[in-house]
Amino acid sequence: MRNKKMLFLMAMLLLVALPMLGQPPATPAPGPSAGEIKFLGAMVGLGLAAGLCGTGQGKAVGSAVEAIARNPGAEGGIRGAMILGLAFIESLTIFTMLIVFIYIAQ
């Protein structure tokens, strides 16, 4: 008996709610537009890329300094490899920024 009452109550609630769900909204939906969400996603992606780039550069420089401290005679080779690695890491962030700007401009 209790299940029948619950089923009847749920059916009545659904029937009462149906006319309300069928009407179009009087005003545009509140909230951010698609362009704003696109911009926010692009900025989050750029921030994530920049943060990870900074972490990678810090790790690369720290490892290079440690390697130079262990073997001062190899300083020139280590420094050259570190600068090349830093340039590659930084170029990833620049490419990300370029992709974000192209994506936003569309």
Chimera marker file (.cmm) of the C-alpha trace (Angstrom):
<marker_set name="trace">
<marker id="1" x="0.000" y="0.000" z="0.000" r="1" g="1" b="0" radius="0.5"/>
<marker id="2" x="2.831" y="2.393" z="0.863" r="1" g="1" b="0" radius="0.5"/>
<marker id="3" x="4.514" y="1.832" z="-2.542" r="1" g="1" b="0" radius="0.5"/>
<marker id="4" x="1.276" y="2.623" z="-4.374" r="1" g="1" b="0" radius="0.5"/>
<marker id="5" x="0.903" y="5.906" z="-2.498" r="1" g="1" b="0" radius="0.5"/>
<marker id="6" x="4.509" y="6.847" z="-3.279" r="1" g="1" b="0" radius="0.5"/>
<marker id="7" x="4.040" y="5.967" z="-6.955" r="1" g="1" b="0" radius="0.5"/>
<marker id="8" x="0.837" y="8.035" z="-7.117" r="1" g="1" b="0" radius="0.5"/>
<marker id="9" x="2.557" y="10.995" z="-5.443" r="1" g="1" b="0" radius="0.5"/>
<marker id="10" x="5.492" y="10.858" z="-7.874" r="1" g="1" b="0" radius="0.5"/>
<marker id="11" x="3.138" y="10.658" z="-10.865" r="1" g="1" b="0" radius="0.5"/>
<marker id="12" x="1.177" y="13.686" z="-9.640" r="1" g="1" b="0" radius="0.5"/>
<marker id="13" x="4.364" y="15.707" z="-9.116" r="1" g="1" b="0" radius="0.5"/>
<marker id="14" x="5.508" y="14.891" z="-12.638" r="1" g="1" b="0" radius="0.5"/>
<marker id="15" x="2.145" y="15.834" z="-14.118" r="1" g="1" b="0" radius="0.5"/>
<marker id="16" x="2.139" y="19.155" z="-12.280" r="1" g="1" b="0" radius="0.5"/>
<marker id="17" x="5.689" y="19.952" z="-13.413" r="1" g="1" b="0" radius="0.5"/>
<marker id="18" x="5.154" y="19.129" z="-17.113" r="1" g="1" b="0" radius="0.5"/>
<marker id="19" x="3.421" y="22.393" z="-18.149" r="1" g="1" b="0" radius="0.5"/>
<marker id="20" x="6.178" y="24.421" z="-16.520" r="1" g="1" b="0" radius="0.5"/>
<marker id="21" x="8.882" y="22.540" z="-18.402" r="1" g="1" b="0" radius="0.5"/>
<marker id="22" x="7.186" y="23.062" z="-21.763" r="1" g="1" b="0" radius="0.5"/>
<marker id="23" x="7.310" y="26.874" z="-21.811" r="1" g="1" b="0" radius="0.5"/>
<marker id="24" x="10.202" y="28.736" z="-23.430" r="1" g="1" b="0" radius="0.5"/>
<marker id="25" x="12.348" y="30.935" z="-21.189" r="1" g="1" b="0" radius="0.5"/>
<marker id="26" x="11.261" y="34.565" z="-21.051" r="1" g="1" b="0" radius="0.5"/>
<marker id="27" x="14.839" y="35.881" z="-21.007" r="1" g="1" b="0" radius="0.5"/>
<marker id="28" x="18.131" y="34.484" z="-22.262" r="1" g="1" b="0" radius="0.5"/>
<marker id="29" x="19.736" y="31.971" z="-19.969" r="1" g="1" b="0" radius="0.5"/>
<marker id="30" x="21.877" y="33.603" z="-17.308" r="1" g="1" b="0" radius="0.5"/>
<marker id="31" x="25.511" y="32.695" z="-17.000" r="1" g="1" b="0" radius="0.5"/>
<marker id="32" x="28.619" y="32.904" z="-19.089" r="1" g="1" b="0" radius="0.5"/>
<marker id="33" x="28.429" y="32.799" z="-22.862" r="1" g="1" b="0" radius="0.5"/>
<marker id="34" x="30.268" y="30.279" z="-25.023" r="1" g="1" b="0" radius="0.5"/>
<marker id="35" x="32.948" y="32.843" z="-25.850" r="1" g="1" b="0" radius="0.5"/>
<marker id="36" x="33.609" y="33.531" z="-22.188" r="1" g="1" b="0" radius="0.5"/>
<marker id="37" x="33.953" y="29.839" z="-21.418" r="1" g="1" b="0" radius="0.5"/>
<marker id="38" x="36.281" y="29.454" z="-24.395" r="1" g="1" b="0" radius="0.5"/>
<marker id="39" x="38.431" y="32.323" z="-23.133" r="1" g="1" b="0" radius="0.5"/>
<marker id="40" x="38.483" y="30.927" z="-19.597" r="1" g="1" b="0" radius="0.5"/>
<marker id="41" x="39.532" y="27.494" z="-20.839" r="1" g="1" b="0" radius="0.5"/>
<marker id="42" x="42.290" y="29.008" z="-22.952" r="1" g="1" b="0" radius="0.5"/>
<marker id="43" x="43.615" y="31.042" z="-20.041" r="1" g="1" b="0" radius="0.5"/>
<marker id="44" x="43.568" y="28.034" z="-17.721" r="1" g="1" b="0" radius="0.5"/>
<marker id="45" x="45.480" y="26.062" z="-20.352" r="1" g="1" b="0" radius="0.5"/>
<marker id="46" x="48.031" y="28.833" z="-20.771" r="1" g="1" b="0" radius="0.5"/>
<marker id="47" x="48.466" y="29.148" z="-17.018" r="1" g="1" b="0" radius="0.5"/>
<marker id="48" x="48.936" y="25.414" z="-16.682" r="1" g="1" b="0" radius="0.5"/>
<marker id="49" x="51.519" y="25.385" z="-19.486" r="1" g="1" b="0" radius="0.5"/>
<marker id="50" x="53.396" y="28.334" z="-17.978" r="1" g="1" b="0" radius="0.5"/>
<marker id="51" x="53.418" y="26.799" z="-14.510" r="1" g="1" b="0" radius="0.5"/>
<marker id="52" x="54.687" y="23.461" z="-15.737" r="1" g="1" b="0" radius="0.5"/>
<marker id="53" x="57.256" y="25.253" z="-17.892" r="1" g="1" b="0" radius="0.5"/>
<marker id="54" x="58.540" y="27.073" z="-14.824" r="1" g="1" b="0" radius="0.5"/>
<marker id="55" x="58.737" y="23.817" z="-12.911" r="1" g="1" b="0" radius="0.5"/>
<marker id="56" x="60.659" y="22.171" z="-15.748" r="1" g="1" b="0" radius="0.5"/>
<marker id="57" x="63.070" y="25.071" z="-16.045" r="1" g="1" b="0" radius="0.5"/>
<marker id="58" x="63.702" y="25.066" z="-12.315" r="1" g="1" b="0" radius="0.5"/>
<marker id="59" x="64.407" y="21.367" z="-12.342" r="1" g="1" b="0" radius="0.5"/>
<marker id="60" x="66.722" y="21.700" z="-15.371" r="1" g="1" b="0" radius="0.5"/>
<marker id="61" x="68.723" y="24.556" z="-13.869" r="1" g="1" b="0" radius="0.5"/>
<marker id="62" x="68.940" y="22.804" z="-10.490" r="1" g="1" b="0" radius="0.5"/>
<marker id="63" x="70.234" y="19.625" z="-12.104" r="1" g="1" b="0" radius="0.5"/>
<marker id="64" x="72.730" y="21.576" z="-14.204" r="1" g="1" b="0" radius="0.5"/>
<marker id="65" x="74.065" y="23.437" z="-11.171" r="1" g="1" b="0" radius="0.5"/>
<marker id="66" x="74.389" y="20.169" z="-9.280" r="1" g="1" b="0" radius="0.5"/>
<marker id="67" x="76.226" y="18.586" z="-12.229" r="1" g="1" b="0" radius="0.5"/>
<marker id="68" x="78.615" y="21.551" z="-12.466" r="1" g="1" b="0" radius="0.5"/>
<marker id="69" x="79.272" y="21.341" z="-8.726" r="1" g="1" b="0" radius="0.5"/>
<marker id="70" x="80.167" y="17.653" z="-9.059" r="1" g="1" b="0" radius="0.5"/>
<marker id="71" x="82.341" y="18.089" z="-12.140" r="1" g="1" b="0" radius="0.5"/>
<marker id="72" x="83.556" y="21.674" z="-12.638" r="1" g="1" b="0" radius="0.5"/>
<marker id="73" x="85.648" y="20.635" z="-15.618" r="1" g="1" b="0" radius="0.5"/>
<marker id="74" x="82.551" y="19.867" z="-17.685" r="1" g="1" b="0" radius="0.5"/>
<marker id="75" x="80.981" y="23.250" z="-17.040" r="1" g="1" b="0" radius="0.5"/>
<marker id="76" x="80.992" y="24.396" z="-20.669" r="1" g="1" b="0" radius="0.5"/>
<marker id="77" x="79.188" y="21.340" z="-22.015" r="1" g="1" b="0" radius="0.5"/>
<marker id="78" x="76.682" y="21.282" z="-19.188" r="1" g="1" b="0" radius="0.5"/>
<marker id="79" x="75.945" y="24.984" z="-19.581" r="1" g="1" b="0" radius="0.5"/>
<marker id="80" x="75.417" y="24.626" z="-23.344" r="1" g="1" b="0" radius="0.5"/>
<marker id="81" x="73.086" y="21.664" z="-22.894" r="1" g="1" b="0" radius="0.5"/>
<marker id="82" x="71.192" y="23.531" z="-20.160" r="1" g="1" b="0" radius="0.5"/>
<marker id="83" x="70.688" y="26.628" z="-22.315" r="1" g="1" b="0" radius="0.5"/>
<marker id="84" x="69.506" y="24.494" z="-25.234" r="1" g="1" b="0" radius="0.5"/>
<marker id="85" x="67.090" y="22.636" z="-22.947" r="1" g="1" b="0" radius="0.5"/>
<marker id="86" x="65.781" y="25.891" z="-21.476" r="1" g="1" b="0" radius="0.5"/>
<marker id="87" x="65.180" y="27.234" z="-24.980" r="1" g="1" b="0" radius="0.5"/>
<marker id="88" x="63.165" y="24.108" z="-25.867" r="1" g="1" b="0" radius="0.5"/>
<marker id="89" x="61.162" y="24.327" z="-22.657" r="1" g="1" b="0" radius="0.5"/>
<marker id="90" x="60.420" y="28.017" z="-23.176" r="1" g="1" b="0" radius="0.5"/>
<marker id="91" x="59.444" y="27.427" z="-26.799" r="1" g="1" b="0" radius="0.5"/>
<marker id="92" x="56.711" y="25.047" z="-25.619" r="1" g="1" b="0" radius="0.5"/>
<marker id="93" x="55.133" y="27.861" z="-23.606" r="1" g="1" b="0" radius="0.5"/>
<marker id="94" x="55.431" y="30.256" z="-26.538" r="1" g="1" b="0" radius="0.5"/>
<marker id="95" x="53.767" y="27.715" z="-28.844" r="1" g="1" b="0" radius="0.5"/>
<marker id="96" x="51.017" y="27.223" z="-26.275" r="1" g="1" b="0" radius="0.5"/>
<marker id="97" x="50.460" y="30.973" z="-26.112" r="1" g="1" b="0" radius="0.5"/>
<marker id="98" x="50.309" y="31.131" z="-29.921" r="1" g="1" b="0" radius="0.5"/>
<marker id="99" x="47.766" y="28.298" z="-30.050" r="1" g="1" b="0" radius="0.5"/>
<marker id="100" x="45.665" y="29.967" z="-27.334" r="1" g="1" b="0" radius="0.5"/>
<marker id="101" x="45.596" y="33.291" z="-29.191" r="1" g="1" b="0" radius="0.5"/>
<marker id="102" x="44.655" y="31.574" z="-32.459" r="1" g="1" b="0" radius="0.5"/>
<marker id="103" x="41.953" y="29.591" z="-30.661" r="1" g="1" b="0" radius="0.5"/>
<marker id="104" x="40.487" y="32.694" z="-29.017" r="1" g="1" b="0" radius="0.5"/>
<marker id="105" x="40.524" y="34.667" z="-32.289" r="1" g="1" b="0" radius="0.5"/>
<marker id="106" x="38.307" y="32.101" z="-34.042" r="1" g="1" b="0" radius="0.5"/>
<link id1="1" id2="2" r="1" g="1" b="0" radius="0.2"/>
<link id1="2" id2="3" r="1" g="1" b="0" radius="0.2"/>
<link id1="3" id2="4" r="1" g="1" b="0" radius="0.2"/>
<link id1="4" id2="5" r="1" g="1" b="0" radius="0.2"/>
<link id1="5" id2="6" r="1" g="1" b="0" radius="0.2"/>
<link id1="6" id2="7" r="1" g="1" b="0" radius="0.2"/>
<link id1="7" id2="8" r="1" g="1" b="0" radius="0.2"/>
<link id1="8" id2="9" r="1" g="1" b="0" radius="0.2"/>
<link id1="9" id2="10" r="1" g="1" b="0" radius="0.2"/>
<link id1="10" id2="11" r="1" g="1" b="0" radius="0.2"/>
<link id1="11" id2="12" r="1" g="1" b="0" radius="0.2"/>
<link id1="12" id2="13" r="1" g="1" b="0" radius="0.2"/>
<link id1="13" id2="14" r="1" g="1" b="0" radius="0.2"/>
<link id1="14" id2="15" r="1" g="1" b="0" radius="0.2"/>
<link id1="15" id2="16" r="1" g="1" b="0" radius="0.2"/>
<link id1="16" id2="17" r="1" g="1" b="0" radius="0.2"/>
<link id1="17" id2="18" r="1" g="1" b="0" radius="0.2"/>
<link id1="18" id2="19" r="1" g="1" b="0" radius="0.2"/>
<link id1="19" id2="20" r="1" g="1" b="0" radius="0.2"/>
<link id1="20" id2="21" r="1" g="1" b="0" radius="0.2"/>
<link id1="21" id2="22" r="1" g="1" b="0" radius="0.2"/>
<link id1="22" id2="23" r="1" g="1" b="0" radius="0.2"/>
<link id1="23" id2="24" r="1" g="1" b="0" radius="0.2"/>
<link id1="24" id2="25" r="1" g="1" b="0" radius="0.2"/>
<link id1="25" id2="26" r="1" g="1" b="0" radius="0.2"/>
<link id1="26" id2="27" r="1" g="1" b="0" radius="0.2"/>
<link id1="27" id2="28" r="1" g="1" b="0" radius="0.2"/>
<link id1="28" id2="29" r="1" g="1" b="0" radius="0.2"/>
<link id1="29" id2="30" r="1" g="1" b="0" radius="0.2"/>
<link id1="30" id2="31" r="1" g="1" b="0" radius="0.2"/>
<link id1="31" id2="32" r="1" g="1" b="0" radius="0.2"/>
<link id1="32" id2="33" r="1" g="1" b="0" radius="0.2"/>
<link id1="33" id2="34" r="1" g="1" b="0" radius="0.2"/>
<link id1="34" id2="35" r="1" g="1" b="0" radius="0.2"/>
<link id1="35" id2="36" r="1" g="1" b="0" radius="0.2"/>
<link id1="36" id2="37" r="1" g="1" b="0" radius="0.2"/>
<link id1="37" id2="38" r="1" g="1" b="0" radius="0.2"/>
<link id1="38" id2="39" r="1" g="1" b="0" radius="0.2"/>
<link id1="39" id2="40" r="1" g="1" b="0" radius="0.2"/>
<link id1="40" id2="41" r="1" g="1" b="0" radius="0.2"/>
<link id1="41" id2="42" r="1" g="1" b="0" radius="0.2"/>
<link id1="42" id2="43" r="1" g="1" b="0" radius="0.2"/>
<link id1="43" id2="44" r="1" g="1" b="0" radius="0.2"/>
<link id1="44" id2="45" r="1" g="1" b="0" radius="0.2"/>
<link id1="45" id2="46" r="1" g="1" b="0" radius="0.2"/>
<link id1="46" id2="47" r="1" g="1" b="0" radius="0.2"/>
<link id1="47" id2="48" r="1" g="1" b="0" radius="0.2"/>
<link id1="48" id2="49" r="1" g="1" b="0" radius="0.2"/>
<link id1="49" id2="50" r="1" g="1" b="0" radius="0.2"/>
<link id1="50" id2="51" r="1" g="1" b="0" radius="0.2"/>
<link id1="51" id2="52" r="1" g="1" b="0" radius="0.2"/>
<link id1="52" id2="53" r="1" g="1" b="0" radius="0.2"/>
<link id1="53" id2="54" r="1" g="1" b="0" radius="0.2"/>
<link id1="54" id2="55" r="1" g="1" b="0" radius="0.2"/>
<link id1="55" id2="56" r="1" g="1" b="0" radius="0.2"/>
<link id1="56" id2="57" r="1" g="1" b="0" radius="0.2"/>
<link id1="57" id2="58" r="1" g="1" b="0" radius="0.2"/>
<link id1="58" id2="59" r="1" g="1" b="0" radius="0.2"/>
<link id1="59" id2="60" r="1" g="1" b="0" radius="0.2"/>
<link id1="60" id2="61" r="1" g="1" b="0" radius="0.2"/>
<link id1="61" id2="62" r="1" g="1" b="0" radius="0.2"/>
<link id1="62" id2="63" r="1" g="1" b="0" radius="0.2"/>
<link id1="63" id2="64" r="1" g="1" b="0" radius="0.2"/>
<link id1="64" id2="65" r="1" g="1" b="0" radius="0.2"/>
<link id1="65" id2="66" r="1" g="1" b="0" radius="0.2"/>
<link id1="66" id2="67" r="1" g="1" b="0" radius="0.2"/>
<link id1="67" id2="68" r="1" g="1" b="0" radius="0.2"/>
<link id1="68" id2="69" r="1" g="1" b="0" radius="0.2"/>
<link id1="69" id2="70" r="1" g="1" b="0" radius="0.2"/>
<link id1="70" id2="71" r="1" g="1" b="0" radius="0.2"/>
<link id1="71" id2="72" r="1" g="1" b="0" radius="0.2"/>
<link id1="72" id2="73" r="1" g="1" b="0" radius="0.2"/>
<link id1="73" id2="74" r="1" g="1" b="0" radius="0.2"/>
<link id1="74" id2="75" r="1" g="1" b="0" radius="0.2"/>
<link id1="75" id2="76" r="1" g="1" b="0" radius="0.2"/>
<link id1="76" id2="77" r="1" g="1" b="0" radius="0.2"/>
<link id1="77" id2="78" r="1" g="1" b="0" radius="0.2"/>
<link id1="78" id2="79" r="1" g="1" b="0" radius="0.2"/>
<link id1="79" id2="80" r="1" g="1" b="0" radius="0.2"/>
<link id1="80" id2="81" r="1" g="1" b="0" radius="0.2"/>
<link id1="81" id2="82" r="1" g="1" b="0" radius="0.2"/>
<link id1="82" id2="83" r="1" g="1" b="0" radius="0.2"/>
<link id1="83" id2="84" r="1" g="1" b="0" radius="0.2"/>
<link id1="84" id2="85" r="1" g="1" b="0" radius="0.2"/>
<link id1="85" id2="86" r="1" g="1" b="0" radius="0.2"/>
<link id1="86" id2="87" r="1" g="1" b="0" radius="0.2"/>
<link id1="87" id2="88" r="1" g="1" b="0" radius="0.2"/>
<link id1="88" id2="89" r="1" g="1" b="0" radius="0.2"/>
<link id1="89" id2="90" r="1" g="1" b="0" radius="0.2"/>
<link id1="90" id2="91" r="1" g="1" b="0" radius="0.2"/>
<link id1="91" id2="92" r="1" g="1" b="0" radius="0.2"/>
<link id1="92" id2="93" r="1" g="1" b="0" radius="0.2"/>
<link id1="93" id2="94" r="1" g="1" b="0" radius="0.2"/>
<link id1="94" id2="95" r="1" g="1" b="0" radius="0.2"/>
<link id1="95" id2="96" r="1" g="1" b="0" radius="0.2"/>
<link id1="96" id2="97" r="1" g="1" b="0" radius="0.2"/>
<link id1="97" id2="98" r="1" g="1" b="0" radius="0.2"/>
<link id1="98" id2="99" r="1" g="1" b="0" radius="0.2"/>
<link id1="99" id2="100" r="1" g="1" b="0" radius="0.2"/>
<link id1="100" id2="101" r="1" g="1" b="0" radius="0.2"/>
<link id1="101" id2="102" r="1" g="1" b="0" radius="0.2"/>
<link id1="102" id2="103" r="1" g="1" b="0" radius="0.2"/>
<link id1="103" id2="104" r="1" g="1" b="0" radius="0.2"/>
<link id1="104" id2="105" r="1" g="1" b="0" radius="0.2"/>
<link id1="105" id2="106" r="1" g="1" b="0" radius="0.2"/>
</marker_set>
